[in-house]
């Protein structure tokens, strides 16, 4: 394990312009450098490198990060491998950390042994396919019947496991692999009678590659009906987590990134056939229902996903289930249903790759059109069922994270089915805030309050109750301004006049201010106020990604560390680095021409940090009030005692009114 001090030494030495410059032709652009993005095709350079901040940012595809994450993304390496590459570049001798070294080495040895065993097993299966008579007769002929070319079979490293129930075990044992390791990989299994059996005997094999290209498991298709299910995947292991793995992701990731779109299909052969037809940005869920982990894998390379499922009932239901999972991850979702009795494999072979892509382009539907068409077909002319269908579509729209996109979908639904826009907005807000029904006495009062909300600040209220957006804002504020003095905190409390143009927050310009200079010198920093408020409110993040960034910063602050950009960019997680780099890239100066041209005084971003902090803290209070209101509502629904019920109703109304008072701050001043 590389010692922390060595990692920090490498990160500090690895100048972003030098690292990226080895891969990209960079040219000077003001204080930054510009070039063509290495992660997607572009004719006009939109890839920026900031030597001062130590980050890169592409304004075309959105990729961002530091020196380490660039090597990780570009060369498909993990964090330790990237550190070693950069250490070699800068001639830095890495120090290995001896802390828990024995335990770490044991775990690493175990994992490495499993990877090697899986690679050896696949080499054996490939040998069986090409060199063994049984493999050629059954396996190779099967693949040729599926019209897979020799190049395709070798690209995906397809193979064959012989019919002998212990062939793989025996051959791998000869190579020195222990029974324990082979059991851990799922290549073999132990029956109740303690006998060892090969898992994939008498099956063609499809190796599963993780995103780095390492084999982590297998899929198998049998030739003997008595040999269990037709298709069989490896059991869950330490390396193979089916809910996080997509078949073909290793081969498809570059095409997905380049085309900024991913096609999702169901089976291995769908991926292989489309890839052979030069449609390479395709992955499969491998017979499992689409999961959040799988969608997150795709999200690393694009925000756009098109789900291509069979046109039968099973495919239709699967496509509807998949929509919500995709939207929850903040992605754009479109659907294509193939003709009845066709799957991507058969349909692509029938009409050819170019025509298949043309079919997708002409038939992919917005998820609203897709879901509504299906639900309204089921509802026929039943008005009750139609209402239920609209409510179900609304619940799906409510999952869309981007408020602007969500609003666009709401307008589309309104125009499609002639439903008043305000009604849809109300339903979406209820769905997002999980509002429950209340007793009649209270409901009348709350309905009156809600009417005021709907009339005067519906859009504002919907924005401020979104937990993830608030937590993102808090995290970004901390990254950009943790060590910035909260000058206006003292200004507000003591009415000190501070010159907005002053570079030093201690510069004051009246005799009265000089007498409290000592107090100004002890101005709390943004991080101090934020951490204190989080502690006082006992706030729990809903988004664990943002929670970890803030928590790590709070721990480091307690240890006396400086919470600056360099601190945040030392994380080994590439997604976190990308988020942090994008956040740091937000700090751009406003052109002086703007003020001169429009005669409008614009406060620089740096001078707005305390205002932004206040906004964040008010959001927190609103979130807490939302939680309190939900809890009170639950108590009301469970309480039979009239006095207790009256007290709870009074408490609910009091908190609801307080919630509205805070909400006025965000744009509803006339309520």
ZIBELWO-V871423 format. One record per pair of residues at least 4 apart in sequence whose ideal C-beta (glycine too) atoms are under 6 Angstrom apart, sorted by the first residue. I is the first residue (numbers start at 1). J is the second residue. If there is no record, write none. Layout:
i-><I;I>
j-><J;J>
This chain:
i-><1;1;2;2;2;2;2;3;3;6;6;7;9;10;10;10;10;10;11;13;14;14;14;16;16;16;16;17;17;17;17;19;19;20;20;20;20;21;23;24;24;25;26;26;27;29;32;32;33;34;34;35;35;36;36;37;37;37;37;39;39;39;40;40;41;42;46;46;46;47;48;49;50;53;54;55;55;55;57;57;58;64;64;64;65;65;65;65;65;66;66;68;69;69;70;71;71;71;72;72;72;76;77;77;79;87;87;100;101;113;114;114;114;115;117;117;117;117;118;118;119;120;120;121;122;122;122;124;125;125;125;125;126;127;128;128;128;128;129;129;129;129;129;133;134;135;135;136;138;139;139;142;143;143;148;148;152;153;156;157;159;160;161;161;161;161;161;162;163;163;165;165;165;166;168;168;169;169;169;172;172;177;177;182;182;186;186;186;188;188;189;189;190;191;191;200;200;200;202;202;202;203;203;203;204;205;205;206;206;207;207;208;208;208;209;209;209;210;210;211;213;216;216;217;217;218;219;219;220;221;222;234;242;243;243;244;246;246;246;247;247;247;247;248;248;248;248;249;249;249;252;252;252;252;252;253;255;255;255;256;256;256;256;257;259;260;260;261;261;262;262;262;262;263;263;263;264;264;265;265;265;265;266;267;269;269;270;270;270;271;271;273;273;274;274;274;275;277;277;278;279;285;290;290;290;295;295;295;298;299;299;303;303;304;305;305;305;306;306;307;307;307;308;308;309;309;309;310;310;310;311;311;311;311;311;319;323;323;324;324;326;326;327;327;327;328;330;333;334;335;335;336;336;336;338;338;342;342;344;348;351;351;359;360;365;365;367;368;368;368;368;371;372;372;375;376;379;379;379;394;394;395;397;398;398;398;400;400;403;410;414;414;414;419;419;425;429;430;433;436;438;438;438;442;442;443;445;449;452;452;453;454;456;456;457;457;460;460;460;461;464;464;467;468;470;471;471;471;473;474;475;475;475;476;477;477;477;478;478;479;479;479;481;481;482;482;482;483;483;483;484;484;485;485;485;486;486;486;486;487;487;488;488;489;490;490;490;490;491;491;496;497;499;500;502;506;508;524;524;526;526;527;527;527;531;533;534;537;537;539;541;541;547;553;556;557;563;565;568;571;571;590;590;593;594;595;603;603;608;618;621;622;625;625;628;629;632;632;632;635;635;636;639;639;663;664;664;664>
j-><97;104;6;7;80;83;94;95;97;94;95;83;92;14;83;86;87;92;570;90;19;67;86;20;49;54;67;21;33;49;51;67;70;24;49;56;70;26;38;35;38;35;33;35;34;34;48;50;49;45;48;45;47;42;45;42;47;58;60;61;63;257;61;258;258;60;58;59;60;58;57;56;55;584;66;66;581;584;64;585;63;578;581;582;69;70;577;578;581;569;577;82;574;577;74;75;82;85;77;82;574;212;81;82;572;92;94;104;105;181;184;185;239;214;177;181;182;185;185;215;215;172;175;187;157;207;215;171;159;160;161;205;159;131;132;135;160;162;135;139;140;159;160;137;162;139;160;140;223;160;204;204;148;153;152;153;276;158;272;207;205;204;168;200;201;203;205;167;201;202;197;198;201;170;172;198;188;196;198;177;182;181;182;187;188;234;235;237;196;198;197;199;196;195;197;205;218;220;223;224;227;220;221;222;221;218;220;219;268;215;218;216;217;245;213;215;250;214;216;249;250;239;240;234;240;234;233;268;232;231;227;240;288;291;293;293;283;294;297;268;271;284;286;252;271;283;284;253;283;297;256;280;281;282;283;301;259;280;281;262;281;301;302;301;281;302;304;302;304;281;298;302;305;282;306;308;305;307;270;284;308;344;284;284;273;345;284;344;345;282;284;345;348;279;282;348;280;348;353;353;353;290;294;322;325;325;326;329;305;329;331;331;332;332;326;331;333;334;364;319;322;335;336;344;315;318;319;315;338;343;315;337;338;339;340;335;333;367;396;399;331;333;333;399;400;399;401;367;364;365;370;360;363;364;342;347;346;347;348;356;355;356;363;364;369;370;371;372;409;412;413;393;376;393;389;389;385;386;389;427;428;431;409;428;431;432;405;406;463;424;419;421;424;423;424;458;462;435;465;633;442;443;446;446;649;447;653;656;456;671;461;458;668;671;461;668;666;667;668;663;622;666;542;543;619;541;543;546;616;616;546;549;550;583;481;612;616;482;553;568;580;583;526;609;526;527;563;525;563;564;526;609;505;523;525;524;526;529;610;498;505;492;610;610;494;496;520;523;496;498;513;510;509;607;507;520;513;528;529;609;613;531;557;563;554;617;539;620;624;620;546;547;551;563;561;563;567;584;580;576;577;594;602;597;598;602;607;608;612;662;662;662;655;659;655;655;648;651;652;639;648;648;644;645;668;668;669;671>
